[in-house]
């Protein structure tokens, strides 16, 4: 029998099964109650956020600095295989993070108050606005420019070069914004807002 950990989909399915087992063992009476749904969407928000920020950090700490060191004959493997796949998960993780974060804020009754910086939720409101700016950058600046830079859409050599630089600078902007965004998200529940 093949090891299930050699297959990503099986690994994820096993992870979900383990989470369900933990849920049923640790919180059997809470399943599908109001607080459970609030927790569930927060949990999805955190999972998606880990994927989003993890890929953001992968691009900025690993891929971008490593590209000049990769021989030219190996670069197509990054540009044609790894980067498009990573960018797929990157942009959809950004969308899922924002969606599940909005559902969490709505379910907990602070969505409008946080987005308008009202007392008690200003800190998370700042985090939400920073995340919205970052998600906008992902979908409307980084991804369109990466499509040109990677040759996924027609572009001349100069346009590809400019697009690669723009995508990198906005990715670095998101890396910079992720630091106060993560601070605000965590600080709200620990020190208030």
Steps between C-alpha positions, in 0.01 A plus 500: 500500500626845409558750780200744499735784594650475152170638361408860592126442461505195726711690752242780506210256531672328792556841661129583469404158641732558797346844558149346494610230746644769729177697471283201585720390790566841653181695422218256415221713646614817329476379141286726282413740784530875440843524667617195302424675170682812619799283584474305173521810280783643712683169459452513119616863507820402684567201271459713188708779655785262577501384138483858368770649721710184478509531121564875524801427720611214271503738203686775688738299718575210263394532135580864418846499669584160347412581138832677416689192626308255280666416166304633202429151367317413826293819529218376273418236764433779748322735257289242320424244773566611859412871490164465319391225741618695804327815369175306457500400868629844600214697345224257602637481855484881510136493386409224748674682786302817433172311452532291817628801694194702395268211592674473838466872568135497390418190708661662804318829442792735437544521121368853445639631829850370419501637147397841635756490785253519786613467861576148610579364153731760348799269519341219302350763270851615411596137433194454281575808291864396457385151392256654250778714353723193478228289334436782251872504421499122447207496258532833319874576496715195574304238305449705177868596502613144575296372206700729270834436673458122482381508138154369586361784286660670200753769590820632349834466683494854643144457624592168664794663678291796623221265608742278693632804686150632575386160625809472720457849648134441582586160645757673719236758591273216612786347700549835673125540565470143629701589810261766639202302363597190698572717804153654481327163453671346802505812720121544482427183694790545740516870580178634348434778269 
